[in-house]
């Protein structure tokens, strides 16, 4: 993979365990940062097809934390968040889910993330 500036560096963090999930959520909550999660599986073609879309969205919304969870690798998180189908997208604020979208629908997830991130007041640096 060729790196031009930081264009090809992923803006999506991969959740590797229930512990890393808890750390990501706690840290984002403490910073007032919205979280967008893509629950995926390597065998699920609609999920795989959404990966580049999700990467693009993550690059478009730098004020949100984008996470990806492979349900086969981190079953505990999928169970905890009541995810039963892939792909599932969760929008989380203050460690609580506020919206859920099941299925590969790039336009709808973009619309929901846009509304979700716009809704959150940005801190003035």
Secondary structure as UniProt FT lines:
FT   TURN            5..8
FT   STRAND          12..15
FT   HELIX           18..30
FT   TURN            31..32
FT   STRAND          35..40
FT   TURN            42..43
FT   HELIX           45..60
FT   TURN            62..63
FT   STRAND          65..70
FT   TURN            71..73
FT   HELIX           75..80
FT   TURN            81..82
FT   STRAND          88..93
FT   TURN            94..95
FT   STRAND          96..102
FT   HELIX           106..119
//
